[in-house]
Amino acid sequence: MNPSDFVAKWKPATLKERSAAQAHFTDLCRMLSEPTLAAADPTGDRFCFERGVSE
């Protein structure tokens, strides 16, 4: 995905933050040629969305 594709996809989006955040972040990783969270950490030990917190 290049910057023009990213803008074309996300500029017209009217989704709420909660429903779009993960897809937006994944597309941002792809645009920057960085691994997605699932590719960088398939087990979710280091990187994941909305991990619960324990005390």
mmCIF file as Biopython writes it, N, C-alpha, C and O atoms, coordinates in Angstrom:
data_model
#
loop_
_atom_site.group_PDB
_atom_site.id
_atom_site.type_symbol
_atom_site.label_atom_id
_atom_site.label_alt_id
_atom_site.label_comp_id
_atom_site.label_asym_id
_atom_site.label_entity_id
_atom_site.label_seq_id
_atom_site.pdbx_PDB_ins_code
_atom_site.Cartn_x
_atom_site.Cartn_y
_atom_site.Cartn_z
_atom_site.occupancy
_atom_site.B_iso_or_equiv
_atom_site.auth_seq_id
_atom_site.auth_asym_id
_atom_site.pdbx_PDB_model_num
ATOM 1   N N  . MET A ? 1  ? 0.855   -1.165  0.000  1.0 0.0 1  A 1 
ATOM 2   C CA . MET A ? 1  ? 0.000   0.000   0.000  1.0 0.0 1  A 1 
ATOM 3   C C  . MET A ? 1  ? 0.906   1.235   0.000  1.0 0.0 1  A 1 
ATOM 4   O O  . MET A ? 1  ? 1.842   1.331   0.795  1.0 0.0 1  A 1 
ATOM 5   N N  . ASN A ? 2  ? 0.622   2.156   -0.884 1.0 0.0 2  A 1 
ATOM 6   C CA . ASN A ? 2  ? 1.404   3.387   -0.914 1.0 0.0 2  A 1 
ATOM 7   C C  . ASN A ? 2  ? 0.592   4.506   -0.238 1.0 0.0 2  A 1 
ATOM 8   O O  . ASN A ? 2  ? -0.591  4.321   0.049  1.0 0.0 2  A 1 
ATOM 9   N N  . PRO A ? 3  ? 1.226   5.671   0.017  1.0 0.0 3  A 1 
ATOM 10  C CA . PRO A ? 3  ? 0.504   6.745   0.707  1.0 0.0 3  A 1 
ATOM 11  C C  . PRO A ? 3  ? -0.787  7.184   -0.001 1.0 0.0 3  A 1 
ATOM 12  O O  . PRO A ? 3  ? -1.782  7.487   0.658  1.0 0.0 3  A 1 
ATOM 13  N N  . SER A ? 4  ? -0.771  7.218   -1.330 1.0 0.0 4  A 1 
ATOM 14  C CA . SER A ? 4  ? -1.989  7.616   -2.056 1.0 0.0 4  A 1 
ATOM 15  C C  . SER A ? 4  ? -3.114  6.615   -1.840 1.0 0.0 4  A 1 
ATOM 16  O O  . SER A ? 4  ? -4.269  7.007   -1.668 1.0 0.0 4  A 1 
ATOM 17  N N  . ASP A ? 5  ? -2.783  5.315   -1.848 1.0 0.0 5  A 1 
ATOM 18  C CA . ASP A ? 5  ? -3.791  4.283   -1.583 1.0 0.0 5  A 1 
ATOM 19  C C  . ASP A ? 5  ? -4.351  4.419   -0.171 1.0 0.0 5  A 1 
ATOM 20  O O  . ASP A ? 5  ? -5.555  4.292   0.049  1.0 0.0 5  A 1 
ATOM 21  N N  . PHE A ? 6  ? -3.462  4.676   0.775  1.0 0.0 6  A 1 
ATOM 22  C CA . PHE A ? 6  ? -3.859  4.824   2.177  1.0 0.0 6  A 1 
ATOM 23  C C  . PHE A ? 6  ? -4.839  5.984   2.330  1.0 0.0 6  A 1 
ATOM 24  O O  . PHE A ? 6  ? -5.889  5.840   2.956  1.0 0.0 6  A 1 
ATOM 25  N N  . VAL A ? 7  ? -4.493  7.127   1.759  1.0 0.0 7  A 1 
ATOM 26  C CA . VAL A ? 7  ? -5.360  8.304   1.847  1.0 0.0 7  A 1 
ATOM 27  C C  . VAL A ? 7  ? -6.685  8.048   1.140  1.0 0.0 7  A 1 
ATOM 28  O O  . VAL A ? 7  ? -7.747  8.401   1.653  1.0 0.0 7  A 1 
ATOM 29  N N  . ALA A ? 8  ? -6.621  7.436   -0.031 1.0 0.0 8  A 1 
ATOM 30  C CA . ALA A ? 8  ? -7.848  7.158   -0.782 1.0 0.0 8  A 1 
ATOM 31  C C  . ALA A ? 8  ? -8.787  6.245   0.001  1.0 0.0 8  A 1 
ATOM 32  O O  . ALA A ? 8  ? -10.007 6.394   -0.063 1.0 0.0 8  A 1 
ATOM 33  N N  . LYS A ? 9  ? -8.219  5.314   0.729  1.0 0.0 9  A 1 
ATOM 34  C CA . LYS A ? 9  ? -9.042  4.385   1.507  1.0 0.0 9  A 1 
ATOM 35  C C  . LYS A ? 9  ? -9.615  5.044   2.760  1.0 0.0 9  A 1 
ATOM 36  O O  . LYS A ? 9  ? -10.786 4.850   3.084  1.0 0.0 9  A 1 
ATOM 37  N N  . TRP A ? 10 ? -8.794  5.821   3.464  1.0 0.0 10 A 1 
ATOM 38  C CA . TRP A ? 10 ? -9.195  6.291   4.777  1.0 0.0 10 A 1 
ATOM 39  C C  . TRP A ? 10 ? -9.815  7.688   4.801  1.0 0.0 10 A 1 
ATOM 40  O O  . TRP A ? 10 ? -10.531 8.015   5.747  1.0 0.0 10 A 1 
ATOM 41  N N  . LYS A ? 11 ? -9.567  8.503   3.813  1.0 0.0 11 A 1 
ATOM 42  C CA . LYS A ? 11 ? -10.122 9.858   3.823  1.0 0.0 11 A 1 
ATOM 43  C C  . LYS A ? 11 ? -11.656 9.860   3.877  1.0 0.0 11 A 1 
ATOM 44  O O  . LYS A ? 11 ? -12.232 10.623  4.652  1.0 0.0 11 A 1 
ATOM 45  N N  . PRO A ? 12 ? -12.327 9.029   3.080  1.0 0.0 12 A 1 
ATOM 46  C CA . PRO A ? 12 ? -13.794 9.058   3.132  1.0 0.0 12 A 1 
ATOM 47  C C  . PRO A ? 12 ? -14.406 8.255   4.300  1.0 0.0 12 A 1 
ATOM 48  O O  . PRO A ? 12 ? -15.624 8.255   4.474  1.0 0.0 12 A 1 
ATOM 49  N N  . ALA A ? 13 ? -13.590 7.593   5.074  1.0 0.0 13 A 1 
ATOM 50  C CA . ALA A ? 13 ? -14.105 6.741   6.149  1.0 0.0 13 A 1 
ATOM 51  C C  . ALA A ? 13 ? -14.807 7.575   7.219  1.0 0.0 13 A 1 
ATOM 52  O O  . ALA A ? 13 ? -14.302 8.613   7.647  1.0 0.0 13 A 1 
ATOM 53  N N  . THR A ? 14 ? -15.953 7.113   7.633  1.0 0.0 14 A 1 
ATOM 54  C CA . THR A ? 14 ? -16.699 7.768   8.701  1.0 0.0 14 A 1 
ATOM 55  C C  . THR A ? 14 ? -16.929 6.807   9.865  1.0 0.0 14 A 1 
ATOM 56  O O  . THR A ? 14 ? -17.810 7.021   10.698 1.0 0.0 14 A 1 
ATOM 57  N N  . LEU A ? 15 ? -16.134 5.763   9.908  1.0 0.0 15 A 1 
ATOM 58  C CA . LEU A ? 15 ? -16.248 4.777   10.981 1.0 0.0 15 A 1 
ATOM 59  C C  . LEU A ? 15 ? -15.878 5.390   12.318 1.0 0.0 15 A 1 
ATOM 60  O O  . LEU A ? 15 ? -15.112 6.352   12.376 1.0 0.0 15 A 1 
ATOM 61  N N  . LYS A ? 16 ? -16.409 4.848   13.366 1.0 0.0 16 A 1 
ATOM 62  C CA . LYS A ? 16 ? -16.022 5.255   14.714 1.0 0.0 16 A 1 
ATOM 63  C C  . LYS A ? 16 ? -14.619 4.733   14.990 1.0 0.0 16 A 1 
ATOM 64  O O  . LYS A ? 16 ? -14.190 3.732   14.416 1.0 0.0 16 A 1 
ATOM 65  N N  . GLU A ? 17 ? -13.913 5.424   15.878 1.0 0.0 17 A 1 
ATOM 66  C CA . GLU A ? 17 ? -12.525 5.049   16.169 1.0 0.0 17 A 1 
ATOM 67  C C  . GLU A ? 17 ? -12.405 3.580   16.577 1.0 0.0 17 A 1 
ATOM 68  O O  . GLU A ? 17 ? -11.515 2.876   16.099 1.0 0.0 17 A 1 
ATOM 69  N N  . ARG A ? 18 ? -13.268 3.127   17.431 1.0 0.0 18 A 1 
ATOM 70  C CA . ARG A ? 18 ? -13.170 1.752   17.933 1.0 0.0 18 A 1 
ATOM 71  C C  . ARG A ? 18 ? -13.313 0.714   16.812 1.0 0.0 18 A 1 
ATOM 72  O O  . ARG A ? 18 ? -12.652 -0.324  16.836 1.0 0.0 18 A 1 
ATOM 73  N N  . SER A ? 19 ? -14.163 0.993   15.850 1.0 0.0 19 A 1 
ATOM 74  C CA . SER A ? 19 ? -14.393 0.020   14.784 1.0 0.0 19 A 1 
ATOM 75  C C  . SER A ? 19 ? -13.347 0.095   13.681 1.0 0.0 19 A 1 
ATOM 76  O O  . SER A ? 19 ? -13.227 -0.841  12.891 1.0 0.0 19 A 1 
ATOM 77  N N  . ALA A ? 20 ? -12.588 1.182   13.605 1.0 0.0 20 A 1 
ATOM 78  C CA . ALA A ? 20 ? -11.615 1.337   12.523 1.0 0.0 20 A 1 
ATOM 79  C C  . ALA A ? 20 ? -10.162 1.254   12.963 1.0 0.0 20 A 1 
ATOM 80  O O  . ALA A ? 20 ? -9.279  1.084   12.121 1.0 0.0 20 A 1 
ATOM 81  N N  . ALA A ? 21 ? -9.893  1.369   14.237 1.0 0.0 21 A 1 
ATOM 82  C CA . ALA A ? 21 ? -8.516  1.512   14.717 1.0 0.0 21 A 1 
ATOM 83  C C  . ALA A ? 21 ? -7.591  0.378   14.285 1.0 0.0 21 A 1 
ATOM 84  O O  . ALA A ? 21 ? -6.479  0.635   13.823 1.0 0.0 21 A 1 
ATOM 85  N N  . GLN A ? 22 ? -8.028  -0.855  14.425 1.0 0.0 22 A 1 
ATOM 86  C CA . GLN A ? 22 ? -7.145  -1.977  14.108 1.0 0.0 22 A 1 
ATOM 87  C C  . GLN A ? 22 ? -6.842  -2.051  12.614 1.0 0.0 22 A 1 
ATOM 88  O O  . GLN A ? 22 ? -5.695  -2.265  12.224 1.0 0.0 22 A 1 
ATOM 89  N N  . ALA A ? 23 ? -7.851  -1.877  11.789 1.0 0.0 23 A 1 
ATOM 90  C CA . ALA A ? 23 ? -7.632  -1.906  10.342 1.0 0.0 23 A 1 
ATOM 91  C C  . ALA A ? 23 ? -6.766  -0.724  9.909  1.0 0.0 23 A 1 
ATOM 92  O O  . ALA A ? 23 ? -5.903  -0.873  9.044  1.0 0.0 23 A 1 
ATOM 93  N N  . HIS A ? 24 ? -6.987  0.430   10.494 1.0 0.0 24 A 1 
ATOM 94  C CA . HIS A ? 24 ? -6.205  1.622   10.172 1.0 0.0 24 A 1 
ATOM 95  C C  . HIS A ? 24 ? -4.738  1.400   10.530 1.0 0.0 24 A 1 
ATOM 96  O O  . HIS A ? 24 ? -3.850  1.721   9.740  1.0 0.0 24 A 1 
ATOM 97  N N  . PHE A ? 25 ? -4.484  0.858   11.706 1.0 0.0 25 A 1 
ATOM 98  C CA . PHE A ? 25 ? -3.114  0.600   12.148 1.0 0.0 25 A 1 
ATOM 99  C C  . PHE A ? 25 ? -2.441  -0.441  11.245 1.0 0.0 25 A 1 
ATOM 100 O O  . PHE A ? 25 ? -1.274  -0.284  10.884 1.0 0.0 25 A 1 
ATOM 101 N N  . THR A ? 26 ? -3.156  -1.480  10.886 1.0 0.0 26 A 1 
ATOM 102 C CA . THR A ? 26 ? -2.609  -2.515  10.002 1.0 0.0 26 A 1 
ATOM 103 C C  . THR A ? 26 ? -2.266  -1.927  8.640  1.0 0.0 26 A 1 
ATOM 104 O O  . THR A ? 26 ? -1.206  -2.225  8.090  1.0 0.0 26 A 1 
ATOM 105 N N  . ASP A ? 27 ? -3.143  -1.100  8.089  1.0 0.0 27 A 1 
ATOM 106 C CA . ASP A ? 27 ? -2.850  -0.452  6.810  1.0 0.0 27 A 1 
ATOM 107 C C  . ASP A ? 27 ? -1.658  0.502   6.940  1.0 0.0 27 A 1 
ATOM 108 O O  . ASP A ? 27 ? -0.850  0.609   6.018  1.0 0.0 27 A 1 
ATOM 109 N N  . LEU A ? 28 ? -1.547  1.184   8.060  1.0 0.0 28 A 1 
ATOM 110 C CA . LEU A ? 28 ? -0.404  2.065   8.292  1.0 0.0 28 A 1 
ATOM 111 C C  . LEU A ? 28 ? 0.895   1.266   8.298  1.0 0.0 28 A 1 
ATOM 112 O O  . LEU A ? 28 ? 1.887   1.697   7.711  1.0 0.0 28 A 1 
ATOM 113 N N  . CYS A ? 29 ? 0.900   0.113   8.951  1.0 0.0 29 A 1 
ATOM 114 C CA . CYS A ? 29 ? 2.078   -0.767  8.941  1.0 0.0 29 A 1 
ATOM 115 C C  . CYS A ? 29 ? 2.428   -1.178  7.513  1.0 0.0 29 A 1 
ATOM 116 O O  . CYS A ? 29 ? 3.596   -1.150  7.126  1.0 0.0 29 A 1 
ATOM 117 N N  . ARG A ? 30 ? 1.436   -1.554  6.745  1.0 0.0 30 A 1 
ATOM 118 C CA . ARG A ? 30 ? 1.676   -1.968  5.360  1.0 0.0 30 A 1 
ATOM 119 C C  . ARG A ? 30 ? 2.220   -0.819  4.520  1.0 0.0 30 A 1 
ATOM 120 O O  . ARG A ? 30 ? 3.118   -1.014  3.701  1.0 0.0 30 A 1 
ATOM 121 N N  . MET A ? 31 ? 1.678   0.377   4.722  1.0 0.0 31 A 1 
ATOM 122 C CA . MET A ? 31 ? 2.145   1.535   3.964  1.0 0.0 31 A 1 
ATOM 123 C C  . MET A ? 31 ? 3.613   1.834   4.283  1.0 0.0 31 A 1 
ATOM 124 O O  . MET A ? 31 ? 4.374   2.227   3.399  1.0 0.0 31 A 1 
ATOM 125 N N  . LEU A ? 32 ? 4.005   1.649   5.536  1.0 0.0 32 A 1 
ATOM 126 C CA . LEU A ? 32 ? 5.374   1.929   5.961  1.0 0.0 32 A 1 
ATOM 127 C C  . LEU A ? 32 ? 6.310   0.736   5.777  1.0 0.0 32 A 1 
ATOM 128 O O  . LEU A ? 32 ? 7.475   0.788   6.172  1.0 0.0 32 A 1 
ATOM 129 N N  . SER A ? 33 ? 5.799   -0.330  5.180  1.0 0.0 33 A 1 
ATOM 130 C CA . SER A ? 33 ? 6.564   -1.569  4.968  1.0 0.0 33 A 1 
ATOM 131 C C  . SER A ? 33 ? 7.095   -2.143  6.277  1.0 0.0 33 A 1 
ATOM 132 O O  . SER A ? 33 ? 8.216   -2.646  6.350  1.0 0.0 33 A 1 
ATOM 133 N N  . GLU A ? 34 ? 6.265   -2.055  7.299  1.0 0.0 34 A 1 
ATOM 134 C CA . GLU A ? 34 ? 6.573   -2.637  8.602  1.0 0.0 34 A 1 
ATOM 135 C C  . GLU A ? 34 ? 5.680   -3.854  8.803  1.0 0.0 34 A 1 
ATOM 136 O O  . GLU A ? 34 ? 4.580   -3.909  8.252  1.0 0.0 34 A 1 
ATOM 137 N N  . PRO A ? 35 ? 6.136   -4.832  9.585  1.0 0.0 35 A 1 
ATOM 138 C CA . PRO A ? 35 ? 5.282   -5.993  9.821  1.0 0.0 35 A 1 
ATOM 139 C C  . PRO A ? 35 ? 4.034   -5.607  10.616 1.0 0.0 35 A 1 
ATOM 140 O O  . PRO A ? 35 ? 4.076   -4.734  11.482 1.0 0.0 35 A 1 
ATOM 141 N N  . THR A ? 36 ? 2.948   -6.263  10.307 1.0 0.0 36 A 1 
ATOM 142 C CA . THR A ? 36 ? 1.730   -6.059  11.092 1.0 0.0 36 A 1 
ATOM 143 C C  . THR A ? 36 ? 1.932   -6.696  12.461 1.0 0.0 36 A 1 
ATOM 144 O O  . THR A ? 36 ? 2.891   -7.440  12.664 1.0 0.0 36 A 1 
ATOM 145 N N  . LEU A ? 37 ? 1.044   -6.411  13.388 1.0 0.0 37 A 1 
ATOM 146 C CA . LEU A ? 37 ? 1.195   -6.987  14.720 1.0 0.0 37 A 1 
ATOM 147 C C  . LEU A ? 37 ? 1.210   -8.510  14.669 1.0 0.0 37 A 1 
ATOM 148 O O  . LEU A ? 37 ? 2.038   -9.148  15.318 1.0 0.0 37 A 1 
ATOM 149 N N  . ALA A ? 38 ? 0.301   -9.088  13.904 1.0 0.0 38 A 1 
ATOM 150 C CA . ALA A ? 38 ? 0.232   -10.551 13.823 1.0 0.0 38 A 1 
ATOM 151 C C  . ALA A ? 38 ? 1.481   -11.140 13.197 1.0 0.0 38 A 1 
ATOM 152 O O  . ALA A ? 38 ? 1.907   -12.228 13.586 1.0 0.0 38 A 1 
ATOM 153 N N  . ALA A ? 39 ? 2.079   -10.447 12.236 1.0 0.0 39 A 1 
ATOM 154 C CA . ALA A ? 39 ? 3.302   -10.934 11.608 1.0 0.0 39 A 1 
ATOM 155 C C  . ALA A ? 39 ? 4.500   -10.751 12.534 1.0 0.0 39 A 1 
ATOM 156 O O  . ALA A ? 39 ? 5.380   -11.611 12.585 1.0 0.0 39 A 1 
ATOM 157 N N  . ALA A ? 40 ? 4.541   -9.649  13.260 1.0 0.0 40 A 1 
ATOM 158 C CA . ALA A ? 40 ? 5.666   -9.365  14.155 1.0 0.0 40 A 1 
ATOM 159 C C  . ALA A ? 40 ? 5.633   -10.229 15.402 1.0 0.0 40 A 1 
ATOM 160 O O  . ALA A ? 40 ? 6.683   -10.578 15.940 1.0 0.0 40 A 1 
ATOM 161 N N  . ASP A ? 41 ? 4.459   -10.573 15.863 1.0 0.0 41 A 1 
ATOM 162 C CA . ASP A ? 41 ? 4.318   -11.345 17.100 1.0 0.0 41 A 1 
ATOM 163 C C  . ASP A ? 41 ? 3.088   -12.245 17.013 1.0 0.0 41 A 1 
ATOM 164 O O  . ASP A ? 41 ? 2.038   -11.903 17.555 1.0 0.0 41 A 1 
ATOM 165 N N  . PRO A ? 42 ? 3.201   -13.390 16.339 1.0 0.0 42 A 1 
ATOM 166 C CA . PRO A ? 42 ? 2.046   -14.259 16.121 1.0 0.0 42 A 1 
ATOM 167 C C  . PRO A ? 42 ? 1.377   -14.777 17.396 1.0 0.0 42 A 1 
ATOM 168 O O  . PRO A ? 42 ? 0.204   -15.149 17.368 1.0 0.0 42 A 1 
ATOM 169 N N  . THR A ? 43 ? 2.112   -14.804 18.511 1.0 0.0 43 A 1 
ATOM 170 C CA . THR A ? 43 ? 1.524   -15.291 19.764 1.0 0.0 43 A 1 
ATOM 171 C C  . THR A ? 43 ? 0.871   -14.179 20.577 1.0 0.0 43 A 1 
ATOM 172 O O  . THR A ? 43 ? 0.125   -14.455 21.517 1.0 0.0 43 A 1 
ATOM 173 N N  . GLY A ? 44 ? 1.145   -12.925 20.221 1.0 0.0 44 A 1 
ATOM 174 C CA . GLY A ? 44 ? 0.568   -11.805 20.950 1.0 0.0 44 A 1 
ATOM 175 C C  . GLY A ? 44 ? 1.219   -11.539 22.294 1.0 0.0 44 A 1 
ATOM 176 O O  . GLY A ? 44 ? 0.651   -10.842 23.136 1.0 0.0 44 A 1 
ATOM 177 N N  . ASP A ? 45 ? 2.415   -12.092 22.503 1.0 0.0 45 A 1 
ATOM 178 C CA . ASP A ? 45 ? 3.101   -11.889 23.788 1.0 0.0 45 A 1 
ATOM 179 C C  . ASP A ? 45 ? 3.628   -10.466 23.951 1.0 0.0 45 A 1 
ATOM 180 O O  . ASP A ? 45 ? 3.641   -9.927  25.057 1.0 0.0 45 A 1 
ATOM 181 N N  . ARG A ? 46 ? 4.066   -9.856  22.838 1.0 0.0 46 A 1 
ATOM 182 C CA . ARG A ? 46 ? 4.656   -8.518  22.924 1.0 0.0 46 A 1 
ATOM 183 C C  . ARG A ? 46 ? 3.783   -7.441  22.322 1.0 0.0 46 A 1 
ATOM 184 O O  . ARG A ? 46 ? 3.735   -6.321  22.832 1.0 0.0 46 A 1 
ATOM 185 N N  . PHE A ? 47 ? 3.085   -7.768  21.234 1.0 0.0 47 A 1 
ATOM 186 C CA . PHE A ? 47 ? 2.269   -6.782  20.525 1.0 0.0 47 A 1 
ATOM 187 C C  . PHE A ? 47 ? 0.874   -7.343  20.318 1.0 0.0 47 A 1 
ATOM 188 O O  . PHE A ? 47 ? 0.713   -8.454  19.814 1.0 0.0 47 A 1 
ATOM 189 N N  . CYS A ? 48 ? -0.118  -6.584  20.701 1.0 0.0 48 A 1 
ATOM 190 C CA . CYS A ? 48 ? -1.493  -6.978  20.405 1.0 0.0 48 A 1 
ATOM 191 C C  . CYS A ? 48 ? -2.404  -5.773  20.645 1.0 0.0 48 A 1 
ATOM 192 O O  . CYS A ? 48 ? -2.005  -4.795  21.277 1.0 0.0 48 A 1 
ATOM 193 N N  . PHE A ? 49 ? -3.596  -5.858  20.145 1.0 0.0 49 A 1 
ATOM 194 C CA . PHE A ? 49 ? -4.581  -4.817  20.366 1.0 0.0 49 A 1 
ATOM 195 C C  . PHE A ? 49 ? -5.345  -5.128  21.643 1.0 0.0 49 A 1 
ATOM 196 O O  . PHE A ? 49 ? -5.737  -6.270  21.880 1.0 0.0 49 A 1 
ATOM 197 N N  . GLU A ? 50 ? -5.550  -4.121  22.451 1.0 0.0 50 A 1 
ATOM 198 C CA . GLU A ? 50 ? -6.437  -4.184  23.603 1.0 0.0 50 A 1 
ATOM 199 C C  . GLU A ? 50 ? -6.171  -5.354  24.545 1.0 0.0 50 A 1 
ATOM 200 O O  . GLU A ? 50 ? -7.082  -6.096  24.912 1.0 0.0 50 A 1 
ATOM 201 N N  . ARG A ? 51 ? -4.931  -5.499  24.921 1.0 0.0 51 A 1 
ATOM 202 C CA . ARG A ? 51 ? -4.592  -6.530  25.900 1.0 0.0 51 A 1 
ATOM 203 C C  . ARG A ? 51 ? -5.133  -6.136  27.261 1.0 0.0 51 A 1 
ATOM 204 O O  . ARG A ? 51 ? -5.054  -4.973  27.658 1.0 0.0 51 A 1 
ATOM 205 N N  . GLY A ? 52 ? -5.673  -7.093  27.962 1.0 0.0 52 A 1 
ATOM 206 C CA . GLY A ? 52 ? -6.150  -6.847  29.324 1.0 0.0 52 A 1 
ATOM 207 C C  . GLY A ? 52 ? -4.984  -6.588  30.262 1.0 0.0 52 A 1 
ATOM 208 O O  . GLY A ? 52 ? -3.874  -7.068  30.030 1.0 0.0 52 A 1 
ATOM 209 N N  . VAL A ? 53 ? -5.229  -5.846  31.301 1.0 0.0 53 A 1 
ATOM 210 C CA . VAL A ? 53 ? -4.215  -5.514  32.287 1.0 0.0 53 A 1 
ATOM 211 C C  . VAL A ? 53 ? -4.483  -6.278  33.554 1.0 0.0 53 A 1 
ATOM 212 O O  . VAL A ? 53 ? -5.619  -6.345  34.025 1.0 0.0 53 A 1 
ATOM 213 N N  . SER A ? 54 ? -3.448  -6.849  34.100 1.0 0.0 54 A 1 
ATOM 214 C CA . SER A ? 54 ? -3.603  -7.525  35.389 1.0 0.0 54 A 1 
ATOM 215 C C  . SER A ? 54 ? -2.702  -6.828  36.407 1.0 0.0 54 A 1 
ATOM 216 O O  . SER A ? 54 ? -1.643  -6.301  36.067 1.0 0.0 54 A 1 
ATOM 217 N N  . GLU A ? 55 ? -3.143  -6.840  37.645 1.0 0.0 55 A 1 
ATOM 218 C CA . GLU A ? 55 ? -2.369  -6.187  38.707 1.0 0.0 55 A 1 
ATOM 219 C C  . GLU A ? 55 ? -1.551  -7.187  39.455 1.0 0.0 55 A 1 
ATOM 220 O O  . GLU A ? 55 ? -0.833  -6.825  40.386 1.0 0.0 55 A 1 
#
